[in-house]
Amino acid sequence: MERSGYLQRQFTPSSRSLTARELCIDVPFVTPESDNMKVMELFTQHPALISLPVVEDSRPFGLINRHIFLSQMTRPYFRELYDRKSCIAFMDKHPLVIDSDSTLDELAQKMVESGDRSVTDGFILTAGGHYIGMGLGIDVIKTVSNVQTQQHQQIMQSIEYARVIQESMLNKSHNTLATQLKDWSLVWQPRDVVGGDFYAFHETDGGWLLFVADCTGHGVPGAFMTVILSSALDKSLQQCPANRPDLLLGHVNHFIKQTLGQSERSNQTSTSNDGCDAMAAFIDPREAKMIWSGARLSGFLLPAESEEAVALSADRMGVGYTETPADYRWTLHETPLNPQDLLFIYTDGLTDQVGGDRNIMFGKKKVKTLLEQHRSAPVPELSAAMMQAYLDWQGHQQRRDDMTFLGFRYCGLRGQQL
């Protein structure tokens, strides 16, 4: 609505706490002794005036709504009957009165409690109980909207900066993958800019450690968990050999519990129950084997001499959660590796995505089938086919979770005479 004169106003949201005083506009007012002719005169002079305050001894007394007043006074004979009578005849005796020091949140809450009337009629502002002006419902709506927009922008800027931090944290492992592998591909896609999926690839004296995890949550909470997990993994590698993934998961379990106060369930002071599903795999090139332990996160090994992909076993026990015993020992598995063997590890963001004609999950069976169908293709091509199948399956469905999958051929480990 276009405004004129004293009703013109511009609001610029800021990060500081807004108060009702900043919405105050100076409007004319009448007293209980004013007659309806005076009210009519003011409404005529100020066509943008929505309501007219009634003030007695500098304190709010009531509020006259323009629409109600004019609709009554234009009825037959009402001007003759009411022109010289007190304006309180058409006055709302219980308008919304707001102290000018009230915060924007408090003002909005009181407007909600008072109903639609305060949005259409506006509200009276006071300082120390004395009338100082009026506020309009539309201004409250615009200001709240502007503040929320600014806050959203600030949040998105913070999340974008968090993305830079998270990607920097993962960058060292990504570079190591690129250095040590030839035929490989990694897809890491957070659902919400940042996410709870984590991967690490470390070169050790005796081989390579691959660690893939799906932390609790996604978005910012999930990203916080990846920072905790990264720290836990680094500390664990200082106390545990990389070729013992079972012990490594045990140490990570301990560090997460300790960090989040989840060490003792009976004495737990933390309200969190967070952790991760993880796969820790050690590639031993001298022995040509892989040693791994899985915590509710698995993958497939597609042997070069076999037509069928084999699922990698994993325990049904997550890492760090309150229900996970502090001394839990994950099962240690071992398998020989031969040239051209393909390893594929993924988080459940891939398999749990709902889609297709029947709106069901993508599933492990489809992953296995795609691996077998594209077994001869270079891993980047296989990965692209997997991603396209996933996107086709997802269709117009919302992305459910963060998604990570990593595939590589054993023969692609540089420096090995295979």
C-alpha positions as CSV (number, residue, x, y, z in Angstrom):
1,M,0.0,0.0,0.0
2,E,1.3,3.4,-0.9
3,R,1.9,5.8,2.0
4,S,2.2,9.5,2.3
5,G,3.2,12.1,4.8
6,Y,3.9,10.9,8.3
7,L,3.3,7.3,7.3
8,Q,6.3,7.0,5.0
9,R,8.9,4.8,6.6
10,Q,11.9,2.7,5.7
11,F,13.2,-0.2,7.7
12,T,16.7,-1.7,7.4
13,P,17.1,-4.9,9.4
14,S,20.3,-5.3,11.4
15,S,21.9,-8.0,13.4
16,R,21.2,-6.2,16.7
17,S,18.0,-6.7,18.6
18,L,15.2,-4.6,17.2
19,T,12.6,-3.0,19.5
20,A,9.1,-1.8,19.0
21,R,10.2,1.8,19.3
22,E,11.9,1.5,15.9
23,L,8.5,0.8,14.3
24,C,6.9,3.9,15.9
25,I,5.2,6.4,13.6
26,D,3.9,9.8,14.6
27,V,0.1,9.9,14.0
28,P,-2.5,12.4,15.1
29,F,-4.8,11.5,17.9
30,V,-8.0,12.6,19.6
31,T,-9.2,12.6,23.1
32,P,-12.4,11.2,24.6
33,E,-13.8,14.8,24.5
34,S,-13.3,14.9,20.7
35,D,-16.5,14.5,18.7
36,N,-17.0,12.4,15.6
37,M,-16.7,15.4,13.3
38,K,-13.1,15.7,14.4
39,V,-12.5,12.1,13.7
40,M,-14.1,12.4,10.3
41,E,-11.9,15.5,9.6
42,L,-8.7,13.6,10.5
43,F,-9.6,10.6,8.4
44,T,-10.4,12.9,5.5
45,Q,-7.1,14.8,5.8
46,H,-5.0,11.6,6.1
47,P,-6.3,9.0,3.7
48,A,-3.5,6.5,4.6
49,L,-4.5,6.6,8.3
50,I,-5.7,3.1,9.2
51,S,-6.6,3.8,12.9
52,L,-6.9,6.8,15.1
53,P,-5.7,6.6,18.7
54,V,-7.7,8.0,21.5
55,V,-5.5,9.4,24.2
56,E,-6.5,10.8,27.6
57,D,-3.9,12.6,29.8
58,S,-1.1,11.3,27.6
59,R,-2.2,7.7,28.2
60,P,-3.8,5.4,25.6
61,F,-7.6,5.2,26.0
62,G,-8.8,3.4,22.8
63,L,-8.5,3.0,19.0
64,I,-10.8,3.9,16.2
65,N,-10.7,1.8,13.1
66,R,-11.1,3.8,9.9
67,H,-13.1,1.2,8.1
68,I,-15.5,0.6,11.0
69,F,-15.9,4.3,11.7
70,L,-16.7,5.3,8.1
71,S,-19.0,2.4,7.5
72,Q,-21.1,3.5,10.5
73,M,-21.0,7.2,9.8
74,T,-22.1,6.8,6.2
75,R,-25.3,5.0,7.2
76,P,-28.5,7.1,6.8
77,Y,-29.0,9.7,9.5
78,F,-25.8,8.6,11.5
79,R,-24.0,11.9,10.7
80,E,-27.0,13.8,12.2
81,L,-27.1,11.5,15.2
82,Y,-23.4,11.2,16.0
83,D,-21.5,14.1,14.5
84,R,-21.4,16.0,17.8
85,K,-21.2,13.0,20.1
86,S,-18.0,11.7,21.7
87,C,-15.8,9.6,19.5
88,I,-15.7,6.8,22.0
89,A,-19.0,5.5,20.5
90,F,-17.1,3.7,17.7
91,M,-13.9,3.2,19.7
92,D,-12.2,-0.2,20.5
93,K,-11.8,0.0,24.2
94,H,-9.2,-2.7,24.4
95,P,-6.6,-2.0,21.7
96,L,-3.2,-3.7,21.7
97,V,-0.8,-1.5,23.7
98,I,2.9,-2.2,23.4
99,D,5.8,-0.8,25.5
100,S,8.3,0.7,23.1
101,D,11.1,-1.2,24.7
102,S,9.6,-4.6,23.8
103,T,11.7,-6.7,21.5
104,L,10.5,-7.6,18.1
105,D,10.0,-11.2,19.2
106,E,7.8,-10.0,22.2
107,L,5.8,-7.7,19.9
108,A,5.2,-10.5,17.4
109,Q,4.1,-12.9,20.1
110,K,1.6,-10.3,21.5
111,M,0.2,-9.7,18.1
112,V,-0.3,-13.4,17.6
113,E,-2.1,-13.6,21.0
114,S,-4.3,-10.6,20.2
115,G,-5.4,-12.0,16.8
116,D,-6.0,-10.5,13.4
117,R,-7.2,-7.2,14.9
118,S,-3.7,-5.9,15.7
119,V,-2.5,-6.7,12.2
120,T,-5.3,-4.7,10.5
121,D,-5.7,-1.9,13.1
122,G,-2.2,-1.6,14.3
123,F,-1.1,-1.1,17.9
124,I,-0.5,1.8,20.3
125,L,3.1,2.4,21.5
126,T,3.9,3.7,24.9
127,A,7.0,4.7,26.9
128,G,6.6,4.5,30.7
129,G,2.8,4.1,30.1
130,H,2.6,7.4,28.0
131,Y,1.5,7.5,24.4
132,I,4.3,8.1,21.9
133,G,2.8,6.9,18.6
134,M,1.5,3.9,16.7
135,G,2.9,0.8,15.0
136,L,1.4,-0.9,12.0
137,G,0.9,-4.6,11.6
138,I,2.3,-4.5,8.0
139,D,5.5,-3.0,9.3
140,V,5.9,-5.8,11.8
141,I,5.4,-8.4,9.1
142,K,7.9,-6.7,6.7
143,T,10.5,-6.1,9.5
144,V,10.3,-9.7,10.7
145,S,10.6,-10.9,7.1
146,N,13.6,-8.7,6.4
147,V,15.3,-9.8,9.6
148,Q,14.7,-13.4,8.8
149,T,16.0,-12.9,5.3
150,Q,19.2,-11.3,6.6
151,Q,19.6,-14.1,9.2
152,H,19.1,-16.7,6.5
153,Q,21.8,-15.0,4.4
154,Q,24.1,-14.9,7.4
155,I,23.5,-18.6,8.1
156,M,24.1,-19.5,4.4
157,Q,27.3,-17.6,4.4
158,S,28.4,-19.4,7.6
159,I,27.4,-22.8,6.0
160,E,29.4,-21.9,2.8
161,Y,32.4,-21.1,5.0
162,A,31.9,-24.4,6.8
163,R,31.9,-26.1,3.4
164,V,35.3,-24.7,2.7
165,I,36.6,-25.9,6.0
166,Q,35.2,-29.4,5.6
167,E,36.5,-29.8,2.1
168,S,39.9,-28.5,3.2
169,M,39.8,-31.2,6.0
170,L,39.2,-33.9,3.4
171,N,41.5,-32.5,0.7
172,K,44.6,-34.2,2.0
173,S,43.0,-37.6,1.7
174,H,41.7,-36.7,-1.7
175,N,45.2,-35.8,-2.9
176,T,46.6,-39.0,-1.5
177,L,44.0,-41.0,-3.4
178,A,45.0,-39.2,-6.6
179,T,48.7,-39.8,-6.0
180,Q,48.4,-43.5,-5.0
181,L,45.6,-44.7,-7.3
182,K,45.3,-44.8,-11.1
183,D,41.9,-46.4,-11.8
184,W,39.6,-44.9,-9.2
185,S,36.7,-42.6,-8.5
186,L,35.3,-40.8,-5.5
187,V,31.8,-39.3,-5.2
188,W,31.2,-37.2,-2.0
189,Q,27.9,-35.3,-2.1
190,P,26.5,-33.7,1.1
191,R,22.8,-33.3,1.0
192,D,22.9,-29.8,2.4
193,V,26.2,-28.1,1.3
194,V,28.0,-29.7,4.2
195,G,27.3,-33.1,5.6
196,G,28.1,-36.0,7.8
197,D,29.9,-38.3,5.4
198,F,33.6,-38.7,5.9
199,Y,36.5,-40.4,4.2
200,A,40.2,-40.7,4.9
201,F,43.1,-42.3,2.9
202,H,46.4,-42.6,4.7
203,E,49.7,-43.9,3.4
204,T,51.5,-45.9,6.0
205,D,54.8,-47.8,6.1
206,G,53.2,-51.1,5.3
207,G,50.4,-50.0,3.0
208,W,47.3,-47.8,2.8
209,L,44.4,-47.2,5.2
210,L,41.0,-46.5,3.8
211,F,38.4,-45.1,6.2
212,V,34.8,-44.3,5.1
213,A,32.1,-43.2,7.6
214,D,28.6,-42.0,7.8
215,C,28.2,-39.8,10.9
216,T,24.9,-39.0,12.7
217,G,22.9,-36.3,10.9
218,H,23.5,-34.3,7.9
219,G,24.0,-30.6,7.3
220,V,25.8,-28.6,10.0
221,P,25.3,-31.2,12.8
222,G,26.7,-33.9,10.6
223,A,29.7,-31.7,9.6
224,F,30.5,-31.1,13.3
225,M,30.5,-34.9,13.8
226,T,33.0,-35.3,10.9
227,V,35.4,-32.9,12.6
228,I,35.1,-34.9,15.8
229,L,35.6,-38.2,13.9
230,S,38.6,-36.8,12.0
231,S,40.2,-35.9,15.3
232,A,39.3,-39.3,16.8
233,L,40.9,-41.1,13.8
234,D,44.1,-39.1,14.0
235,K,44.4,-39.8,17.8
236,S,43.6,-43.5,17.2
237,L,46.3,-43.9,14.6
238,Q,48.8,-42.6,17.2
239,Q,47.9,-45.5,19.5
240,C,46.9,-48.3,17.1
241,P,48.6,-49.8,14.0
242,A,46.8,-49.1,10.7
243,N,46.8,-52.8,9.9
244,R,44.4,-53.6,12.8
245,P,41.1,-52.0,11.7
246,D,39.3,-53.8,14.5
247,L,41.4,-52.1,17.1
248,L,41.3,-48.8,15.3
249,L,37.5,-48.8,15.4
250,G,37.7,-49.5,19.1
251,H,39.9,-46.5,19.7
252,V,37.7,-44.3,17.6
253,N,34.7,-45.6,19.6
254,H,36.4,-44.6,22.8
255,F,37.4,-41.1,21.6
256,I,33.9,-40.3,20.4
257,K,32.3,-41.4,23.6
258,Q,34.8,-39.4,25.6
259,T,34.3,-36.3,23.5
260,L,30.5,-36.4,23.6
261,G,30.2,-37.5,27.2
262,Q,28.8,-40.9,26.2
263,S,31.3,-43.0,28.1
264,E,29.0,-44.3,30.8
265,R,25.3,-44.8,29.9
266,S,24.2,-44.9,33.6
267,N,26.0,-41.7,34.5
268,Q,25.5,-39.9,31.2
269,T,25.2,-36.2,31.6
270,S,25.1,-35.6,27.8
271,T,21.8,-35.7,26.0
272,S,23.5,-36.8,22.7
273,N,23.5,-40.2,21.2
274,D,25.8,-39.7,18.3
275,G,28.4,-41.7,16.4
276,C,29.0,-43.1,13.0
277,D,28.8,-46.2,10.8
278,A,32.2,-46.9,9.4
279,M,34.5,-49.1,7.3
280,A,38.2,-49.3,8.0
281,A,40.2,-51.2,5.4
282,F,44.0,-51.8,5.3
283,I,45.5,-52.6,1.9
284,D,48.7,-54.6,2.3
285,P,50.6,-54.6,-1.0
286,R,53.4,-56.8,0.2
287,E,51.1,-59.6,1.2
288,A,48.6,-58.7,-1.5
289,K,45.6,-58.7,0.8
290,M,43.0,-56.5,2.4
291,I,42.2,-56.5,6.1
292,W,39.0,-54.7,7.2
293,S,36.4,-54.2,9.9
294,G,33.0,-52.8,9.3
295,A,30.6,-51.1,11.7
296,R,27.2,-51.1,9.9
297,L,28.9,-49.9,6.8
298,S,29.9,-52.2,4.0
299,G,30.8,-52.5,0.4
300,F,31.6,-54.9,-2.4
301,L,34.7,-56.7,-3.7
302,L,34.5,-57.7,-7.3
303,P,37.3,-60.2,-8.0
304,A,38.9,-60.1,-11.4
305,E,38.3,-63.8,-12.0
306,S,34.7,-63.8,-10.8
307,E,31.4,-62.7,-12.4
308,E,29.8,-61.9,-9.0
309,A,30.5,-59.1,-6.6
310,V,31.0,-60.2,-3.0
311,A,29.6,-58.2,-0.1
312,L,32.1,-57.2,2.6
313,S,31.0,-58.3,6.0
314,A,30.3,-55.7,8.7
315,D,29.2,-55.9,12.3
316,R,25.8,-54.6,13.2
317,M,27.2,-52.2,15.8
318,G,27.9,-48.5,15.2
319,V,30.8,-46.5,16.6
320,G,30.5,-44.1,19.5
321,Y,26.8,-44.5,20.2
322,T,25.6,-44.9,23.8
323,E,24.4,-48.4,23.1
324,T,27.8,-49.4,21.8
325,P,29.9,-51.0,24.6
326,A,33.1,-49.1,25.4
327,D,35.1,-52.3,25.0
328,Y,33.3,-53.7,21.9
329,R,35.7,-55.4,19.5
330,W,34.8,-55.4,15.9
331,T,35.3,-58.5,13.8
332,L,38.6,-58.6,11.7
333,H,38.2,-59.8,8.2
334,E,40.9,-60.6,5.6
335,T,40.8,-61.4,1.9
336,P,43.6,-61.8,-0.8
337,L,43.8,-59.2,-3.5
338,N,44.6,-60.0,-7.1
339,P,45.3,-57.7,-10.1
340,Q,42.1,-56.0,-11.4
341,D,40.1,-56.7,-8.2
342,L,37.6,-53.9,-7.7
343,L,36.8,-52.5,-4.3
344,F,33.6,-50.4,-3.9
345,I,32.6,-48.9,-0.5
346,Y,29.6,-46.7,0.0
347,T,27.4,-45.0,2.6
348,D,23.7,-45.7,2.9
349,G,22.9,-42.3,1.2
350,L,23.3,-44.4,-2.0
351,T,21.2,-47.4,-1.1
352,D,18.5,-45.8,1.0
353,Q,17.4,-43.2,-1.6
354,V,13.7,-43.6,-2.4
355,G,12.6,-43.5,-6.0
356,G,11.6,-45.6,-9.0
357,D,8.1,-46.5,-10.1
358,R,7.2,-48.0,-6.7
359,N,8.9,-45.4,-4.5
360,I,11.2,-47.9,-2.9
361,M,14.8,-47.7,-1.9
362,F,17.6,-48.0,-4.4
363,G,19.0,-50.9,-2.5
364,K,22.2,-53.0,-2.3
365,K,21.0,-55.4,-5.0
366,K,21.0,-52.6,-7.6
367,V,24.5,-51.5,-6.6
368,K,25.7,-55.1,-6.9
369,T,24.1,-55.5,-10.3
370,L,25.5,-52.2,-11.6
371,L,29.0,-53.2,-10.5
372,E,28.7,-56.5,-12.3
373,Q,27.3,-55.0,-15.5
374,H,30.1,-52.4,-15.7
375,R,32.9,-54.6,-14.4
376,S,35.1,-54.1,-17.4
377,A,34.8,-50.3,-17.6
378,P,37.3,-48.0,-16.1
379,V,36.3,-47.0,-12.6
380,P,35.4,-43.4,-13.5
381,E,33.0,-44.7,-16.1
382,L,31.6,-47.3,-13.7
383,S,31.1,-44.5,-11.1
384,A,29.4,-42.3,-13.7
385,A,27.0,-45.1,-14.6
386,M,26.3,-45.7,-10.9
387,M,25.6,-42.0,-10.4
388,Q,23.3,-41.8,-13.5
389,A,21.3,-44.8,-12.3
390,Y,21.0,-43.2,-8.9
391,L,19.7,-39.9,-10.4
392,D,17.3,-41.7,-12.7
393,W,16.0,-43.7,-9.7
394,Q,15.7,-40.5,-7.5
395,G,13.7,-38.7,-10.2
396,H,11.8,-35.8,-8.5
397,Q,12.1,-37.3,-5.0
398,Q,14.0,-35.3,-2.4
399,R,17.5,-36.3,-1.6
400,R,17.3,-38.2,1.7
401,D,20.9,-38.2,2.9
402,D,24.5,-37.4,2.3
403,M,26.0,-39.8,-0.2
404,T,29.6,-41.1,-0.6
405,F,31.0,-44.0,-2.7
406,L,34.6,-44.8,-3.5
407,G,35.8,-47.4,-6.0
408,F,39.2,-48.5,-7.2
409,R,41.1,-51.4,-8.8
410,Y,43.9,-53.0,-6.8
411,C,46.2,-53.1,-9.8
412,G,46.0,-49.3,-9.9
413,L,48.2,-48.9,-6.8
414,R,51.2,-47.1,-8.0
415,G,54.6,-48.5,-7.3
416,Q,53.4,-52.1,-7.1
417,Q,54.7,-54.8,-9.5
418,L,51.5,-56.7,-10.1
